[in-house]
Amino acid sequence: MAVPKSKTSKQRKAKRRSSVWRLDAPNLSVCPKCGALRRAHTVCKACGTYNGRDVLKLEEGKKKKK
């Protein structure tokens, strides 16, 4: 069985693990109706549409504009 010759330091261990824990930013796409950025396969928060249909009813005062 392989046995380490010396103890792995905290710094060396952290360097090795650092890239594993990094999160990727979510991919954003442009809403075809209002042009706002939104996540793929989700309802647009600005206009409330998904797949060409109105899904959420937003009040006129609360609608976000680009």
HTML snippet that shows the backbone in 3Dmol.js (N, CA, C, O; Angstrom):
<script src="https://3Dmol.org/build/3Dmol-min.js"></script>
<div id="view" style="width:600px;height:400px;position:relative"></div>
<script>
const pdb = `
ATOM      1  N   MET A   1       0.815  -1.172   0.000  1.00  0.00           N
ATOM      2  CA  MET A   1       0.000   0.000   0.000  1.00  0.00           C
ATOM      3  C   MET A   1       0.869   1.249   0.000  1.00  0.00           C
ATOM      4  O   MET A   1       1.893   1.301   0.682  1.00  0.00           O
ATOM      5  N   ALA A   2       0.459   2.255  -0.765  1.00  0.00           N
ATOM      6  CA  ALA A   2       1.236   3.483  -0.826  1.00  0.00           C
ATOM      7  C   ALA A   2       0.974   4.331   0.413  1.00  0.00           C
ATOM      8  O   ALA A   2      -0.168   4.515   0.835  1.00  0.00           O
ATOM      9  N   VAL A   3       2.050   4.837   0.976  1.00  0.00           N
ATOM     10  CA  VAL A   3       1.952   5.675   2.162  1.00  0.00           C
ATOM     11  C   VAL A   3       2.645   6.997   1.855  1.00  0.00           C
ATOM     12  O   VAL A   3       3.770   6.988   1.355  1.00  0.00           O
ATOM     13  N   PRO A   4       1.999   8.155   2.144  1.00  0.00           N
ATOM     14  CA  PRO A   4       2.646   9.435   1.884  1.00  0.00           C
ATOM     15  C   PRO A   4       3.908   9.597   2.722  1.00  0.00           C
ATOM     16  O   PRO A   4       3.958   9.196   3.885  1.00  0.00           O
ATOM     17  N   LYS A   5       4.926  10.193   2.105  1.00  0.00           N
ATOM     18  CA  LYS A   5       6.193  10.349   2.797  1.00  0.00           C
ATOM     19  C   LYS A   5       6.102  11.456   3.847  1.00  0.00           C
ATOM     20  O   LYS A   5       6.732  11.368   4.901  1.00  0.00           O
ATOM     21  N   SER A   6       5.318  12.499   3.558  1.00  0.00           N
ATOM     22  CA  SER A   6       5.161  13.574   4.530  1.00  0.00           C
ATOM     23  C   SER A   6       3.740  14.115   4.470  1.00  0.00           C
ATOM     24  O   SER A   6       2.990  13.835   3.535  1.00  0.00           O
ATOM     25  N   LYS A   7       3.386  14.900   5.491  1.00  0.00           N
ATOM     26  CA  LYS A   7       2.041  15.452   5.584  1.00  0.00           C
ATOM     27  C   LYS A   7       1.817  16.499   4.494  1.00  0.00           C
ATOM     28  O   LYS A   7       2.713  17.285   4.186  1.00  0.00           O
ATOM     29  N   THR A   8       0.615  16.505   3.915  1.00  0.00           N
ATOM     30  CA  THR A   8       0.240  17.527   2.942  1.00  0.00           C
ATOM     31  C   THR A   8      -0.199  18.765   3.704  1.00  0.00           C
ATOM     32  O   THR A   8      -1.080  18.697   4.561  1.00  0.00           O
ATOM     33  N   SER A   9       0.425  19.910   3.385  1.00  0.00           N
ATOM     34  CA  SER A   9       0.109  21.144   4.107  1.00  0.00           C
ATOM     35  C   SER A   9      -1.277  21.643   3.729  1.00  0.00           C
ATOM     36  O   SER A   9      -1.836  21.249   2.705  1.00  0.00           O
ATOM     37  N   LYS A  10      -1.823  22.518   4.572  1.00  0.00           N
ATOM     38  CA  LYS A  10      -3.146  23.094   4.305  1.00  0.00           C
ATOM     39  C   LYS A  10      -3.122  23.905   3.017  1.00  0.00           C
ATOM     40  O   LYS A  10      -4.079  23.867   2.243  1.00  0.00           O
ATOM     41  N   GLN A  11      -2.042  24.636   2.782  1.00  0.00           N
ATOM     42  CA  GLN A  11      -1.930  25.472   1.588  1.00  0.00           C
ATOM     43  C   GLN A  11      -1.896  24.619   0.325  1.00  0.00           C
ATOM     44  O   GLN A  11      -2.569  24.940  -0.654  1.00  0.00           O
ATOM     45  N   ARG A  12      -1.127  23.542   0.335  1.00  0.00           N
ATOM     46  CA  ARG A  12      -1.035  22.666  -0.839  1.00  0.00           C
ATOM     47  C   ARG A  12      -2.383  21.990  -1.114  1.00  0.00           C
ATOM     48  O   ARG A  12      -2.793  21.834  -2.264  1.00  0.00           O
ATOM     49  N   LYS A  13      -3.054  21.595  -0.039  1.00  0.00           N
ATOM     50  CA  LYS A  13      -4.359  20.954  -0.171  1.00  0.00           C
ATOM     51  C   LYS A  13      -5.380  21.946  -0.732  1.00  0.00           C
ATOM     52  O   LYS A  13      -6.188  21.583  -1.586  1.00  0.00           O
ATOM     53  N   ALA A  14      -5.350  23.204  -0.254  1.00  0.00           N
ATOM     54  CA  ALA A  14      -6.281  24.229  -0.720  1.00  0.00           C
ATOM     55  C   ALA A  14      -6.029  24.580  -2.185  1.00  0.00           C
ATOM     56  O   ALA A  14      -6.977  24.809  -2.937  1.00  0.00           O
ATOM     57  N   LYS A  15      -4.759  24.625  -2.598  1.00  0.00           N
ATOM     58  CA  LYS A  15      -4.427  24.911  -4.000  1.00  0.00           C
ATOM     59  C   LYS A  15      -4.994  23.842  -4.919  1.00  0.00           C
ATOM     60  O   LYS A  15      -5.513  24.143  -5.994  1.00  0.00           O
ATOM     61  N   ARG A  16      -4.892  22.608  -4.494  1.00  0.00           N
ATOM     62  CA  ARG A  16      -5.373  21.502  -5.313  1.00  0.00           C
ATOM     63  C   ARG A  16      -6.897  21.523  -5.436  1.00  0.00           C
ATOM     64  O   ARG A  16      -7.433  21.187  -6.491  1.00  0.00           O
ATOM     65  N   ARG A  17      -7.590  21.908  -4.384  1.00  0.00           N
ATOM     66  CA  ARG A  17      -9.054  21.881  -4.373  1.00  0.00           C
ATOM     67  C   ARG A  17      -9.699  23.160  -4.896  1.00  0.00           C
ATOM     68  O   ARG A  17     -10.908  23.178  -5.127  1.00  0.00           O
ATOM     69  N   SER A  18      -8.936  24.218  -5.087  1.00  0.00           N
ATOM     70  CA  SER A  18      -9.514  25.530  -5.368  1.00  0.00           C
ATOM     71  C   SER A  18     -10.365  25.554  -6.634  1.00  0.00           C
ATOM     72  O   SER A  18     -11.435  26.161  -6.624  1.00  0.00           O
ATOM     73  N   SER A  19      -9.941  24.930  -7.705  1.00  0.00           N
ATOM     74  CA  SER A  19     -10.699  25.003  -8.951  1.00  0.00           C
ATOM     75  C   SER A  19     -11.936  24.107  -8.927  1.00  0.00           C
ATOM     76  O   SER A  19     -12.836  24.290  -9.748  1.00  0.00           O
ATOM     77  N   VAL A  20     -12.001  23.167  -8.028  1.00  0.00           N
ATOM     78  CA  VAL A  20     -13.133  22.248  -7.968  1.00  0.00           C
ATOM     79  C   VAL A  20     -14.382  22.945  -7.449  1.00  0.00           C
ATOM     80  O   VAL A  20     -15.490  22.640  -7.889  1.00  0.00           O
ATOM     81  N   TRP A  21     -14.213  23.876  -6.523  1.00  0.00           N
ATOM     82  CA  TRP A  21     -15.349  24.482  -5.840  1.00  0.00           C
ATOM     83  C   TRP A  21     -15.877  25.725  -6.534  1.00  0.00           C
ATOM     84  O   TRP A  21     -16.855  26.312  -6.072  1.00  0.00           O
ATOM     85  N   ARG A  22     -15.258  26.144  -7.632  1.00  0.00           N
ATOM     86  CA  ARG A  22     -15.681  27.352  -8.315  1.00  0.00           C
ATOM     87  C   ARG A  22     -16.987  27.100  -9.063  1.00  0.00           C
ATOM     88  O   ARG A  22     -17.113  26.095  -9.762  1.00  0.00           O
ATOM     89  N   LEU A  23     -17.953  27.995  -8.924  1.00  0.00           N
ATOM     90  CA  LEU A  23     -19.227  27.865  -9.618  1.00  0.00           C
ATOM     91  C   LEU A  23     -19.195  28.635 -10.922  1.00  0.00           C
ATOM     92  O   LEU A  23     -18.562  29.688 -11.011  1.00  0.00           O
ATOM     93  N   ASP A  24     -19.866  28.123 -11.923  1.00  0.00           N
ATOM     94  CA  ASP A  24     -19.970  28.810 -13.198  1.00  0.00           C
ATOM     95  C   ASP A  24     -21.148  29.774 -13.160  1.00  0.00           C
ATOM     96  O   ASP A  24     -22.146  29.524 -12.484  1.00  0.00           O
ATOM     97  N   ALA A  25     -21.028  30.858 -13.877  1.00  0.00           N
ATOM     98  CA  ALA A  25     -22.131  31.807 -13.985  1.00  0.00           C
ATOM     99  C   ALA A  25     -23.209  31.187 -14.866  1.00  0.00           C
ATOM    100  O   ALA A  25     -22.889  30.478 -15.820  1.00  0.00           O
ATOM    101  N   PRO A  26     -24.488  31.441 -14.561  1.00  0.00           N
ATOM    102  CA  PRO A  26     -25.549  30.860 -15.384  1.00  0.00           C
ATOM    103  C   PRO A  26     -25.557  31.470 -16.778  1.00  0.00           C
ATOM    104  O   PRO A  26     -25.279  32.657 -16.950  1.00  0.00           O
ATOM    105  N   ASN A  27     -25.878  30.648 -17.771  1.00  0.00           N
ATOM    106  CA  ASN A  27     -25.958  31.134 -19.139  1.00  0.00           C
ATOM    107  C   ASN A  27     -27.218  31.963 -19.302  1.00  0.00           C
ATOM    108  O   ASN A  27     -28.305  31.533 -18.917  1.00  0.00           O
ATOM    109  N   LEU A  28     -27.075  33.139 -19.865  1.00  0.00           N
ATOM    110  CA  LEU A  28     -28.201  34.029 -20.069  1.00  0.00           C
ATOM    111  C   LEU A  28     -28.534  34.106 -21.548  1.00  0.00           C
ATOM    112  O   LEU A  28     -27.651  34.054 -22.404  1.00  0.00           O
ATOM    113  N   SER A  29     -29.830  34.231 -21.833  1.00  0.00           N
ATOM    114  CA  SER A  29     -30.275  34.412 -23.204  1.00  0.00           C
ATOM    115  C   SER A  29     -31.163  35.645 -23.258  1.00  0.00           C
ATOM    116  O   SER A  29     -31.608  36.145 -22.225  1.00  0.00           O
ATOM    117  N   VAL A  30     -31.416  36.128 -24.461  1.00  0.00           N
ATOM    118  CA  VAL A  30     -32.222  37.332 -24.650  1.00  0.00           C
ATOM    119  C   VAL A  30     -33.677  36.926 -24.852  1.00  0.00           C
ATOM    120  O   VAL A  30     -33.973  36.017 -25.629  1.00  0.00           O
ATOM    121  N   CYS A  31     -34.571  37.594 -24.158  1.00  0.00           N
ATOM    122  CA  CYS A  31     -36.003  37.340 -24.305  1.00  0.00           C
ATOM    123  C   CYS A  31     -36.435  37.844 -25.683  1.00  0.00           C
ATOM    124  O   CYS A  31     -36.146  38.989 -26.030  1.00  0.00           O
ATOM    125  N   PRO A  32     -37.117  37.017 -26.472  1.00  0.00           N
ATOM    126  CA  PRO A  32     -37.515  37.456 -27.806  1.00  0.00           C
ATOM    127  C   PRO A  32     -38.590  38.538 -27.806  1.00  0.00           C
ATOM    128  O   PRO A  32     -38.725  39.269 -28.786  1.00  0.00           O
ATOM    129  N   LYS A  33     -39.358  38.651 -26.719  1.00  0.00           N
ATOM    130  CA  LYS A  33     -40.433  39.640 -26.681  1.00  0.00           C
ATOM    131  C   LYS A  33     -39.943  41.013 -26.229  1.00  0.00           C
ATOM    132  O   LYS A  33     -40.193  42.018 -26.895  1.00  0.00           O
ATOM    133  N   CYS A  34     -39.235  41.052 -25.081  1.00  0.00           N
ATOM    134  CA  CYS A  34     -38.850  42.354 -24.535  1.00  0.00           C
ATOM    135  C   CYS A  34     -37.357  42.652 -24.660  1.00  0.00           C
ATOM    136  O   CYS A  34     -36.951  43.802 -24.493  1.00  0.00           O
ATOM    137  N   GLY A  35     -36.540  41.654 -24.945  1.00  0.00           N
ATOM    138  CA  GLY A  35     -35.110  41.875 -25.122  1.00  0.00           C
ATOM    139  C   GLY A  35     -34.307  41.876 -23.837  1.00  0.00           C
ATOM    140  O   GLY A  35     -33.109  42.159 -23.862  1.00  0.00           O
ATOM    141  N   ALA A  36     -34.939  41.567 -22.714  1.00  0.00           N
ATOM    142  CA  ALA A  36     -34.224  41.525 -21.434  1.00  0.00           C
ATOM    143  C   ALA A  36     -33.443  40.212 -21.317  1.00  0.00           C
ATOM    144  O   ALA A  36     -33.795  39.216 -21.949  1.00  0.00           O
ATOM    145  N   LEU A  37     -32.385  40.217 -20.508  1.00  0.00           N
ATOM    146  CA  LEU A  37     -31.616  38.995 -20.276  1.00  0.00           C
ATOM    147  C   LEU A  37     -32.373  38.119 -19.285  1.00  0.00           C
ATOM    148  O   LEU A  37     -32.908  38.609 -18.291  1.00  0.00           O
ATOM    149  N   ARG A  38     -32.410  36.820 -19.564  1.00  0.00           N
ATOM    150  CA  ARG A  38     -33.086  35.864 -18.688  1.00  0.00           C
ATOM    151  C   ARG A  38     -32.358  34.537 -18.768  1.00  0.00           C
ATOM    152  O   ARG A  38     -31.596  34.294 -19.703  1.00  0.00           O
ATOM    153  N   ARG A  39     -32.594  33.674 -17.782  1.00  0.00           N
ATOM    154  CA  ARG A  39     -32.000  32.334 -17.808  1.00  0.00           C
ATOM    155  C   ARG A  39     -32.756  31.470 -18.795  1.00  0.00           C
ATOM    156  O   ARG A  39     -33.949  31.669 -19.022  1.00  0.00           O
ATOM    157  N   ALA A  40     -32.069  30.522 -19.375  1.00  0.00           N
ATOM    158  CA  ALA A  40     -32.685  29.639 -20.355  1.00  0.00           C
ATOM    159  C   ALA A  40     -33.735  28.756 -19.694  1.00  0.00           C
ATOM    160  O   ALA A  40     -33.555  28.330 -18.553  1.00  0.00           O
ATOM    161  N   HIS A  41     -34.814  28.480 -20.388  1.00  0.00           N
ATOM    162  CA  HIS A  41     -35.899  27.589 -19.952  1.00  0.00           C
ATOM    163  C   HIS A  41     -36.597  28.091 -18.697  1.00  0.00           C
ATOM    164  O   HIS A  41     -37.065  27.286 -17.891  1.00  0.00           O
ATOM    165  N   THR A  42     -36.677  29.405 -18.516  1.00  0.00           N
ATOM    166  CA  THR A  42     -37.394  29.979 -17.389  1.00  0.00           C
ATOM    167  C   THR A  42     -38.272  31.127 -17.879  1.00  0.00           C
ATOM    168  O   THR A  42     -38.092  31.632 -18.987  1.00  0.00           O
ATOM    169  N   VAL A  43     -39.220  31.529 -17.041  1.00  0.00           N
ATOM    170  CA  VAL A  43     -40.117  32.630 -17.374  1.00  0.00           C
ATOM    171  C   VAL A  43     -39.332  33.937 -17.288  1.00  0.00           C
ATOM    172  O   VAL A  43     -38.529  34.126 -16.374  1.00  0.00           O
ATOM    173  N   CYS A  44     -39.567  34.829 -18.235  1.00  0.00           N
ATOM    174  CA  CYS A  44     -38.923  36.145 -18.230  1.00  0.00           C
ATOM    175  C   CYS A  44     -39.539  36.974 -17.110  1.00  0.00           C
ATOM    176  O   CYS A  44     -40.758  37.138 -17.054  1.00  0.00           O
ATOM    177  N   LYS A  45     -38.707  37.492 -16.224  1.00  0.00           N
ATOM    178  CA  LYS A  45     -39.207  38.283 -15.099  1.00  0.00           C
ATOM    179  C   LYS A  45     -39.657  39.671 -15.542  1.00  0.00           C
ATOM    180  O   LYS A  45     -40.465  40.307 -14.866  1.00  0.00           O
ATOM    181  N   ALA A  46     -39.140  40.139 -16.665  1.00  0.00           N
ATOM    182  CA  ALA A  46     -39.479  41.480 -17.118  1.00  0.00           C
ATOM    183  C   ALA A  46     -40.872  41.528 -17.740  1.00  0.00           C
ATOM    184  O   ALA A  46     -41.656  42.425 -17.430  1.00  0.00           O
ATOM    185  N   CYS A  47     -41.191  40.559 -18.624  1.00  0.00           N
ATOM    186  CA  CYS A  47     -42.485  40.618 -19.315  1.00  0.00           C
ATOM    187  C   CYS A  47     -43.420  39.464 -18.946  1.00  0.00           C
ATOM    188  O   CYS A  47     -44.605  39.516 -19.275  1.00  0.00           O
ATOM    189  N   GLY A  48     -42.920  38.428 -18.275  1.00  0.00           N
ATOM    190  CA  GLY A  48     -43.769  37.329 -17.810  1.00  0.00           C
ATOM    191  C   GLY A  48     -44.140  36.336 -18.882  1.00  0.00           C
ATOM    192  O   GLY A  48     -45.169  35.672 -18.760  1.00  0.00           O
ATOM    193  N   THR A  49     -43.338  36.204 -19.942  1.00  0.00           N
ATOM    194  CA  THR A  49     -43.649  35.250 -21.006  1.00  0.00           C
ATOM    195  C   THR A  49     -42.697  34.064 -20.958  1.00  0.00           C
ATOM    196  O   THR A  49     -41.570  34.162 -20.472  1.00  0.00           O
ATOM    197  N   TYR A  50     -43.182  32.947 -21.474  1.00  0.00           N
ATOM    198  CA  TYR A  50     -42.358  31.749 -21.636  1.00  0.00           C
ATOM    199  C   TYR A  50     -42.833  31.022 -22.878  1.00  0.00           C
ATOM    200  O   TYR A  50     -44.018  30.711 -23.004  1.00  0.00           O
ATOM    201  N   ASN A  51     -41.936  30.755 -23.778  1.00  0.00           N
ATOM    202  CA  ASN A  51     -42.220  30.004 -25.005  1.00  0.00           C
ATOM    203  C   ASN A  51     -43.323  30.683 -25.830  1.00  0.00           C
ATOM    204  O   ASN A  51     -44.168  30.010 -26.421  1.00  0.00           O
ATOM    205  N   GLY A  52     -43.303  32.016 -25.864  1.00  0.00           N
ATOM    206  CA  GLY A  52     -44.260  32.766 -26.667  1.00  0.00           C
ATOM    207  C   GLY A  52     -45.623  32.969 -26.035  1.00  0.00           C
ATOM    208  O   GLY A  52     -46.508  33.548 -26.665  1.00  0.00           O
ATOM    209  N   ARG A  53     -45.815  32.509 -24.810  1.00  0.00           N
ATOM    210  CA  ARG A  53     -47.115  32.660 -24.132  1.00  0.00           C
ATOM    211  C   ARG A  53     -46.952  33.512 -22.888  1.00  0.00           C
ATOM    212  O   ARG A  53     -45.895  33.501 -22.256  1.00  0.00           O
ATOM    213  N   ASP A  54     -47.999  34.256 -22.533  1.00  0.00           N
ATOM    214  CA  ASP A  54     -48.002  35.013 -21.284  1.00  0.00           C
ATOM    215  C   ASP A  54     -48.300  34.054 -20.141  1.00  0.00           C
ATOM    216  O   ASP A  54     -49.382  33.469 -20.083  1.00  0.00           O
ATOM    217  N   VAL A  55     -47.357  33.894 -19.245  1.00  0.00           N
ATOM    218  CA  VAL A  55     -47.498  32.955 -18.135  1.00  0.00           C
ATOM    219  C   VAL A  55     -47.812  33.708 -16.845  1.00  0.00           C
ATOM    220  O   VAL A  55     -48.691  33.297 -16.087  1.00  0.00           O
ATOM    221  N   LEU A  56     -47.103  34.802 -16.589  1.00  0.00           N
ATOM    222  CA  LEU A  56     -47.315  35.596 -15.383  1.00  0.00           C
ATOM    223  C   LEU A  56     -48.070  36.861 -15.734  1.00  0.00           C
ATOM    224  O   LEU A  56     -47.837  37.478 -16.774  1.00  0.00           O
ATOM    225  N   LYS A  57     -48.975  37.235 -14.854  1.00  0.00           N
ATOM    226  CA  LYS A  57     -49.669  38.499 -15.041  1.00  0.00           C
ATOM    227  C   LYS A  57     -48.952  39.543 -14.205  1.00  0.00           C
ATOM    228  O   LYS A  57     -48.978  39.495 -12.975  1.00  0.00           O
ATOM    229  N   LEU A  58     -48.312  40.486 -14.880  1.00  0.00           N
ATOM    230  CA  LEU A  58     -47.589  41.549 -14.198  1.00  0.00           C
ATOM    231  C   LEU A  58     -48.388  42.835 -14.312  1.00  0.00           C
ATOM    232  O   LEU A  58     -49.005  43.110 -15.341  1.00  0.00           O
ATOM    233  N   GLU A  59     -48.369  43.617 -13.241  1.00  0.00           N
ATOM    234  CA  GLU A  59     -49.052  44.903 -13.262  1.00  0.00           C
ATOM    235  C   GLU A  59     -48.290  45.869 -14.151  1.00  0.00           C
ATOM    236  O   GLU A  59     -47.070  45.754 -14.276  1.00  0.00           O
ATOM    237  N   GLU A  60     -48.972  46.813 -14.769  1.00  0.00           N
ATOM    238  CA  GLU A  60     -48.323  47.766 -15.669  1.00  0.00           C
ATOM    239  C   GLU A  60     -47.277  48.598 -14.966  1.00  0.00           C
ATOM    240  O   GLU A  60     -46.248  48.916 -15.562  1.00  0.00           O
ATOM    241  N   GLY A  61     -47.508  48.963 -13.707  1.00  0.00           N
ATOM    242  CA  GLY A  61     -46.551  49.765 -12.962  1.00  0.00           C
ATOM    243  C   GLY A  61     -45.287  48.995 -12.606  1.00  0.00           C
ATOM    244  O   GLY A  61     -44.223  49.590 -12.430  1.00  0.00           O
ATOM    245  N   LYS A  62     -45.399  47.662 -12.499  1.00  0.00           N
ATOM    246  CA  LYS A  62     -44.261  46.847 -12.092  1.00  0.00           C
ATOM    247  C   LYS A  62     -43.458  46.289 -13.257  1.00  0.00           C
ATOM    248  O   LYS A  62     -42.380  45.735 -13.043  1.00  0.00           O
ATOM    249  N   LYS A  63     -43.958  46.420 -14.493  1.00  0.00           N
ATOM    250  CA  LYS A  63     -43.219  45.893 -15.634  1.00  0.00           C
ATOM    251  C   LYS A  63     -41.882  46.602 -15.779  1.00  0.00           C
ATOM    252  O   LYS A  63     -41.798  47.830 -15.732  1.00  0.00           O
ATOM    253  N   LYS A  64     -40.860  45.817 -15.953  1.00  0.00           N
ATOM    254  CA  LYS A  64     -39.518  46.378 -16.123  1.00  0.00           C
ATOM    255  C   LYS A  64     -39.312  46.668 -17.608  1.00  0.00           C
ATOM    256  O   LYS A  64     -39.784  45.934 -18.476  1.00  0.00           O
ATOM    257  N   LYS A  65     -38.616  47.727 -17.866  1.00  0.00           N
ATOM    258  CA  LYS A  65     -38.283  48.077 -19.250  1.00  0.00           C
ATOM    259  C   LYS A  65     -36.789  47.967 -19.438  1.00  0.00           C
ATOM    260  O   LYS A  65     -36.014  48.135 -18.497  1.00  0.00           O
ATOM    261  N   LYS A  66     -36.400  47.686 -20.652  1.00  0.00           N
ATOM    262  CA  LYS A  66     -35.004  47.505 -20.978  1.00  0.00           C
ATOM    263  C   LYS A  66     -34.197  48.734 -20.847  1.00  0.00           C
ATOM    264  O   LYS A  66     -32.991  48.710 -21.096  1.00  0.00           O
TER     265      LYS A  66
END
`;
const viewer = $3Dmol.createViewer("view");
viewer.addModel(pdb, "pdb");
viewer.setStyle({}, {cartoon: {color: "spectrum"}});
viewer.zoomTo();
viewer.render();
</script>
